[in-house]
Amino acid sequence: MRRPAIIFDFGNVVAHFDYRKAASKLGDRLGISGEELLERLRPLGFSDLLKKYESGQISAEGFSKGVSEMIGLTISHDVFAAAWADIFTANESIAPLIDGLRREGYTLVLGSNTNDLHARQFRGQFAGTLAHFDRLVLSYEVGHIKPSAAFYLACTEAAGAEPADCVFIDDLAENIEGAKAAGLVGLLYQSTGRLIEDLAALGVVARL
Ligand SMILES: [Mg+2]
């Protein structure tokens, strides 16, 4: 492999997220817990609606309307959007690694299945860390979601590198399988310590 470009997933890699945080705010309005709200949504086609939203097929307004209708919630789009967006917390351990890779001159790309409301939130909340990235490839903008090959190829194009010269880091095994199927090198994120070791095995060493 040449000096590779490094592509990071966002959720549960660059930062943690928890849908229960949004769900509990919405559940409060129905007198149920966030867990119960998520349980109600699951059999009603929530994940299909989310996929449509994150691949750019429906708008934020269409998504909030769809979710509200599923669970019988009467809520304005702005109130829904504020609750929906606030799910992220920092992954404190990874910021120094990203900073160190940047200082070594690696091309860094973010490759995230996400939507406009979450992206607006995390671009503000994690502006310092995200400033180290050359490009952000966001599913709702490119119109493809992981694990489809087209998503990974949008990332390699953004990196300006061949797939074989790109390392894709993600916390979900199916997204790593997708990356490998598209010809990239995949690393499953389990912890930052493990990731540093896995990168070193590929000859990628950050200045920490
Ligand atoms: Mg993730």
Residues whose N, C-alpha, C, O or C-beta is under 5 A from the ligand:
A	BS01	MG	D9 F10 G11 N12 D171
